[in-house]
């Protein structure tokens, strides 16, 4: 799941999220916008460079930095910046604009364009383990329960069980199910929001809640809403005694104990758009993915937040689902083009990303993969969330193609 962020080709817009730094991202971008309006493109270019330091994985910023370099006659610098993106194995979109047309016409840009074309090609082979003709779910959450698979629907609030090749609804909550974790026995905890593409969004004030469900009878055992500002819970992790949830709007992490409601566990000036969580129970740490600023590690004993080092320069942004596997991280990277599933190799301390391997990417069977789970030596995931079919108000776009529910897997060995 990702929050919808409007991207303009030449106009500058502020991404939601406020830094508690001396010079915030929004302040920098306001100044850059004024510089563009005053036709001071050189000043705007410098400001965009400054903003990128706060949002290292924002391809919106990178694209506009390329644009500013072309507009100031720094064509070689523009090509070099685009080449950096290509070297990460991803694609930088350059929408129709006379400056981008000039860039594409440069002979020196041909190699960069060719690399990006290669980057966009599919990698890996589709392994479909379940498919249903249901297209109305907007499936985002998935979990394993013994020999069954649980699916949570953002659109309807349904929780469905897939077993023996068939699917049935076992519970329904008041809000879209954005993530789901089995909490021991026959109970599950879910991140539930009555926002975005939930079919009844807008009928009442937005809420975000951690909901516990009895999977035997579908009863709601508890529902606790988070407080302290606007919230949208994107991911949840559960241990025997505690649940953790990430908030994408007011970027922070919540913890909920058995007897207590959600409390804010951690926040950080570097957080912008929090997404996936991966709990390392043995080392008592929680990994969190931020769409725009990368990966972080939270020490659960003391609450410290540390960025995961990235000496190789791999693209660690745009990660939705995040999972732990043998000391490494598996990420569903749907905030970049092409979409891809990656394995991020961590050092022994779990503090530095020392490599990134693409396991699958751009498969034709996908329509924005989202969450999954690790089972033995495979990663099982939702391949067709259908998020691109919905507009900012949760309506199906005109002419949008809704793919059937498709669950796929990829080997991790």
C-alpha positions in Angstrom: 0.0 0.0 0.0 1.2 3.5 -0.7 -0.2 6.9 -0.1 -1.2 8.6 -3.3 1.3 11.4 -4.0 0.6 13.7 -6.9 3.6 13.9 -9.2 3.9 16.7 -11.7 6.3 16.8 -14.5 7.6 20.4 -14.0 5.5 21.8 -11.3 6.8 21.2 -7.8 4.5 19.9 -5.0 5.3 19.1 -1.4 5.2 15.5 -0.3 3.3 15.0 2.9 5.5 14.8 6.0 7.2 17.4 8.0 10.7 17.3 9.3 11.6 18.5 12.7 14.9 19.8 11.4 16.2 23.4 11.4 15.4 23.6 7.7 12.5 21.4 6.8 11.7 19.8 3.5 8.6 21.9 3.1 10.5 25.1 3.6 13.1 24.1 1.0 10.4 23.1 -1.5 8.4 26.3 -0.9 11.6 28.3 -1.7 12.3 26.1 -4.7 8.8 26.7 -6.0 9.2 30.5 -5.7 12.5 30.3 -7.5 10.9 28.4 -10.4 8.1 31.0 -10.5 10.7 33.7 -10.6 12.5 31.9 -13.4 15.6 31.5 -11.2 16.2 27.9 -12.3 19.8 27.8 -11.0 18.6 28.6 -7.4 15.7 26.1 -7.8 18.2 23.5 -8.9 20.4 24.0 -5.8 17.3 23.8 -3.5 16.2 20.6 -5.1 19.6 19.1 -4.5 19.2 20.1 -0.8 15.7 18.6 -0.7 17.0 15.3 -2.1 19.3 14.9 0.9 16.2 14.7 3.1 14.3 12.4 0.6 17.1 10.3 -0.9 14.8 7.9 -2.7 12.3 10.4 -4.1 12.3 9.9 -7.8 10.0 12.9 -8.1 12.8 15.0 -6.8 15.4 13.3 -9.0 13.3 13.9 -12.1 12.9 17.6 -11.3 16.7 17.8 -10.6 17.3 16.4 -14.0 14.8 18.9 -15.5 16.5 21.8 -13.8 19.9 20.8 -15.1 18.7 20.6 -18.6 17.0 24.0 -18.2 20.2 25.6 -17.0 22.3 24.1 -19.8 24.0 21.5 -17.7 23.1 18.6 -20.1 26.1 16.4 -19.1 25.1 16.7 -15.4 21.5 15.9 -16.3 22.6 12.7 -18.2 24.9 11.7 -15.3 22.1 12.1 -12.8 19.7 10.0 -14.9 22.5 7.4 -15.3 22.7 7.0 -11.5 19.1 6.0 -11.5 19.7 3.5 -14.3 22.6 2.0 -12.4 20.2 1.2 -9.6 18.3 -1.1 -12.0 15.2 1.1 -12.1 13.5 3.6 -14.5 13.2 7.4 -14.3 10.0 8.5 -15.9 10.5 11.6 -18.1 7.0 12.8 -19.1 6.3 15.1 -22.2 8.3 18.3 -21.8 10.5 20.2 -24.2 13.4 19.9 -21.8 13.1 16.1 -21.5 12.7 16.0 -25.3 16.1 17.7 -25.6 17.5 15.3 -23.1 16.3 12.3 -25.0 17.7 13.7 -28.3 21.2 13.9 -26.9 23.4 11.1 -28.3 25.1 10.6 -24.9 21.7 9.8 -23.4 21.2 6.8 -25.7 23.1 4.5 -23.4 21.1 5.6 -20.4 17.8 5.1 -22.2 18.9 1.7 -23.4 19.8 0.7 -19.8 16.5 1.8 -18.5 14.7 -0.1 -21.3 16.6 -3.2 -20.1 15.7 -2.4 -16.5 12.0 -2.5 -17.3 12.1 -6.1 -18.6 10.6 -8.9 -16.5 12.8 -11.0 -14.3 11.9 -14.3 -12.9 9.1 -16.8 -13.5 5.5 -16.6 -12.3 4.6 -19.3 -9.8 0.8 -18.9 -9.2 -0.4 -20.9 -6.2 -4.0 -19.6 -6.1 -6.3 -17.6 -8.4 -9.8 -16.4 -8.0 -12.0 -14.4 -10.4 -12.8 -12.0 -7.6 -11.8 -8.5 -8.8 -13.7 -6.4 -6.1 -11.5 -7.0 -3.1 -8.4 -4.8 -3.5 -6.5 -7.4 -1.5 -3.7 -5.9 0.5 -3.2 -8.1 3.6 -2.1 -11.7 3.6 -1.1 -14.2 6.4 -0.6 -17.9 6.9 -2.8 -19.9 9.3 -1.7 -23.5 9.5 -2.5 -24.9 6.1 -4.6 -21.9 5.0 -4.0 -18.5 3.6 -5.8 -15.4 5.0 -6.6 -12.5 2.8 -7.7 -9.0 3.9 -9.7 -6.7 1.6 -9.1 -2.9 1.6 -12.3 -2.5 -0.5 -14.8 -4.4 1.6 -13.2 -5.1 5.0 -13.6 -8.8 4.5 -11.2 -11.4 5.8 -11.2 -14.5 3.6 -9.7 -17.9 4.1 -8.1 -19.8 1.2 -8.0 -23.6 1.9 -8.1 -26.6 -0.4 -8.3 -24.5 -3.5 -11.4 -22.6 -2.4 -12.0 -19.2 -0.7 -14.6 -18.2 1.8 -15.3 -15.1 4.0 -14.7 -15.7 7.7 -15.0 -12.2 9.1 -15.7 -8.6 8.3 -14.5 -5.4 9.9 -15.6 -1.8 9.7 -12.9 -0.5 7.5 -10.4 -1.7 4.9 -7.9 -4.4 6.0 -4.5 -3.0 5.2 -2.4 -5.7 6.9 -3.1 -8.9 8.9 -1.0 -11.0 11.3 -1.9 -14.2 13.1 -1.5 -13.5 16.8 -1.4 -17.0 18.1 -4.1 -19.7 18.2 -7.1 -18.7 16.1 -6.8 -14.9 16.5 -5.5 -12.3 14.2 -4.7 -8.6 14.5 -5.4 -6.3 11.6 -4.5 -2.7 10.6 -7.9 -1.3 9.7 -8.6 2.1 8.1 -11.9 3.5 6.8 -10.0 5.6 4.2 -8.6 5.6 0.7 -10.3 2.9 -1.4 -12.5 1.4 1.4 -16.0 1.3 -0.2 -17.6 3.4 2.6 -14.8 5.9 2.9 -16.1 9.4 3.6 -19.3 8.3 5.4 -17.7 9.3 8.7 -14.5 10.8 10.0 -11.3 8.9 9.1 -10.2 6.4 11.6 -7.2 4.0 11.9 -7.4 1.1 14.3 -5.8 -2.1 15.5 -8.5 -4.8 15.5 -8.3 -8.2 16.9 -10.5 -10.9 15.4 -11.5 -14.4 16.4 -10.9 -16.5 13.3 -13.1 -19.3 14.5 -16.3 -17.3 14.6 -15.4 -14.0 13.0 -16.1 -12.0 16.1 -14.3 -8.7 16.8 -12.4 -9.3 20.1 -11.2 -5.7 20.4 -10.9 -2.5 18.3 -8.6 0.3 19.5 -8.2 3.5 17.4 -4.9 5.3 17.4 -4.8 8.9 18.5 -2.6 12.0 18.2 -3.3 13.3 14.7 -4.2 12.0 11.3 -3.3 8.3 10.8 -3.3 5.5 8.3 -2.0 2.2 9.5 -0.1 0.5 6.7 1.6 -2.5 8.2 1.4 -4.6 11.4 3.6 -7.1 13.1 2.7 -9.2 16.1 4.5 -11.2 18.8 2.9 -13.2 21.6 2.7 -10.1 23.9 2.7 -7.1 21.6 1.7 -5.7 18.2 3.5 -3.0 16.2 1.9 -0.8 13.5 3.3 1.8 11.2 1.5 5.1 10.4 1.9 6.4 6.9 0.4 9.8 7.4 1.8 11.1 10.7 4.9 9.0 10.3 5.4 7.1 13.6 5.3 3.6 15.0 2.7 2.3 17.5 3.0 -0.5 20.0 0.0 -2.3 21.6 0.3 -4.6 24.6 -2.3 -7.1 25.5 -3.9 -5.0 28.2 -3.1 -1.5 26.8 -4.3 0.4 23.8 -1.9 1.7 21.0 0.8 4.0 22.3 3.3 5.8 20.1 6.6 3.9 20.4 8.9 5.8 18.1 9.1 8.7 15.7 12.0 10.4 14.0 12.6 13.5 11.9 13.7 11.3 9.0 10.4 9.5 8.8 8.1 10.6 6.0 5.9 7.7 4.7 6.3 4.6 6.7 5.3 1.3 5.2 6.5 -2.3 5.9 7.6 -3.7 9.2 9.8 -6.8 9.9 10.2 -8.0 13.4 13.4 -9.7 14.5 12.2 -11.3 17.8 15.5 -12.9 18.6 17.5 -9.6 18.5 14.5 -7.5 19.8 14.5 -5.1 16.9 12.0 -3.9 14.4 12.9 -3.0 10.8 10.8 -0.4 9.1 10.6 0.8 5.4 10.0 4.4 4.5 9.0 5.0 0.9 11.2 8.1 0.5 14.0 7.8 3.1 14.8 4.1 3.1 15.2 1.5 5.8 15.5 1.9 9.6 16.1 -0.3 12.6 14.5 0.3 15.9 16.0 -1.2 19.1 12.9 -2.3 21.0 14.6 -2.3 24.4 15.6 1.4 24.3 13.6 2.8 21.3 16.5 4.1 19.4 16.1 4.6 15.6 19.0 4.0 13.3 19.1 4.3 9.5 20.3 1.2 7.7 23.6 2.0 6.0 23.7 1.8 2.2 27.3 2.0 1.0 26.5 0.3 -2.3 24.0 3.0 -3.3 21.2 0.5 -4.0 17.7 1.9 -4.2 16.1 1.1 -0.8 13.1 3.3 -1.3 9.6 2.5 -2.5 9.3 -0.6 -0.3 5.8 -1.6 0.8 5.9 -5.1 2.3 9.0 -5.9 4.4 10.0 -9.3 5.7 12.9 -11.0 7.6 14.6 -14.1 6.1 17.8 -15.6 7.5 19.1 -12.2 8.6 18.2 -10.5 5.3 15.2 -8.4 4.3 12.7 -9.3 1.6 11.0 -6.2 0.2 8.1 -5.7 -2.2 9.2 -2.6 -4.0 6.1 -1.1 -5.6 7.1 2.5 -5.3 9.6 2.3 -8.2 9.4 1.3 -11.8 9.5 -1.5 -12.5 7.9 -3.0 -9.5 10.1 -5.7 -8.1 10.6 -8.1 -5.2 14.1 -7.8 -3.8 16.3 -9.5 -1.2 18.4 -6.9 0.7 21.6 -8.5 2.1 22.4 -7.2 5.6 25.7 -7.4 7.4 26.0 -9.7 10.4 25.0 -6.8 12.7 21.9 -6.1 10.7 22.9 -2.5 10.4 24.2 -2.1 6.8 22.8 -3.2 3.4 25.7 -4.8 1.6 23.8 -5.9 -1.5 20.5 -6.1 -3.3 19.2 -8.9 -5.4 16.2 -8.7 -7.6 14.2 -11.9 -7.2 11.3 -11.0 -9.5 10.3 -7.9 -11.4 7.7 -6.6 -13.9 5.9 -9.9 -14.3 2.9 -9.7 -16.6 0.8 -11.5 -14.0 1.2 -8.6 -11.6 -1.0 -5.6 -10.9 1.0 -4.0 -8.2 2.2 -6.6 -5.7 1.9 -5.6 -2.1 2.2 -7.8 1.0 3.3 -11.3 1.6 4.8 -13.7 4.1 7.8 -16.0 4.3 7.1 -19.7 4.5 10.0 -22.0 4.8 12.3 -21.0 1.9 9.6 -19.2 -0.2 8.0 -15.8 -0.2 4.3 -15.9 -0.8 2.6 -12.7 -1.8 -0.4 -10.9 -3.3 0.4 -10.2 -7.0 -2.7 -8.3 -8.0 -3.7 -5.7 -5.4 -5.2 -3.6 -8.2 -4.2 -0.3 -6.5 -3.5 1.4 -9.8 -7.1 0.9 -10.8 -8.4 3.3 -8.1 -8.2 7.1 -8.1 -7.4 9.4 -5.1 -11.0 9.2 -4.0 -11.2 5.4 -4.1 -13.2 5.2 -7.3 -12.4 2.8 -10.1 -10.7 4.8 -12.8 -12.4 5.0 -16.2 -11.1 2.1 -18.4 -9.1 0.6 -15.5 -8.4 -3.1 -15.8 -9.1 -5.1 -12.6 -7.1 -8.3 -12.4 -8.4 -11.4 -10.6 -7.0 -12.2 -7.2 -3.7 -13.9 -7.7 -1.4 -15.3 -5.1 2.2 -16.1 -6.2 5.4 -17.2 -4.7 9.2 -16.9 -5.3 12.0 -19.1 -4.0 14.4 -17.4 -1.5 17.2 -20.0 -1.7 
